[in-house]
């Protein structure tokens, strides 16, 4: 018993000499990366924008992204929707302080780099929706390039056919089932029954789609509910805002809800003072690797921006046209336009990208 007692005392002494480990601090929650951009959502009159570093103010239109340190000079009235989805902020006259919180709502576009020569050809039924994207709807719209034929349409998963419909007339249909699973990659395959050509002949790869996870869906639906509660000048601006937030939202695999955003933008009839809407369509089409559609949208953005005198959108459209066509003259024009604006940082970034 004495030996047991001594052993017990010795064990206690040894334990008391071991330093107590310091608990690891609990890291703060990571800030969400899915805050959308601040948007010029309605304009009654005319607006000029002066970004930090620009030589002077230049005209802008509906859909323009507004940064926290911009100066906005409005003759009339402009409504700004902040990236945190608080109620619209009205600006009139010279606004020397941002109506939106610092740090909220600036979107940096990191779309897929698009090289010339990677294009879908017009004689194959290449996939248009959903393509290289996440989808929210469990019964997504299936659409392909119309080659004027009847089609065999299949949905593939893991190299296996999970659904097939033959003798389809037209170039779109709604997927009829509700069996898509989150986290699974699906691929739409379309065959032209007249020529035998199929969407597999598209030179692009990685053109599948994926249903969002339950956690992603909850986050998206929470944001959509906030947008639905806001007051917009018209339904078109509601849909535009929702499309922008779909496009700028990013899932775990770095895809956005690009297909959902594009379908919304297609339903709009952009006004002559809204070149930014066409610019968004171009960027989204480029992210979905639709070169021809992106080029058309960039050309429309450029035409409207030229008429408005919106040099920033002109520069962005020229850069987009370089990415889709490979025409280096667009790259040089974009650099020159950013230089005229006084945005030397963006001019250098474009120049660096044009060399790659």
DANORMO-V804198 format. One line per field, one symbol per residue. ss: DSSP state (~ for helix, > for strand, _ for the rest). A space follows every 50 residues. Layout:
ss->???
This chain:
ss->_~~~~~~~~~~~~~~~~_____________________>>>>>>>>>>>> _______>>>____>_____>>>>>>>>>>>_______>>>>>>>_____ __________________________>>>___>>>_____>>>>______ >>>>>>>__>>>>>>>>>___>>>__________>>>>>>>>_____>~~ ~_______>>>__~~~~~~~~~~~~~~~~_____~~~~~~~~~~~~~~__ _______~~~~~~~~~________~~~~~~~~~~~~~___~~~~~~~~~~ ~~~~~~~~__~~~~~~~~~~~~~~~__~~~~~~~~~~~~~~__~~~~~~~ ~~~~~_
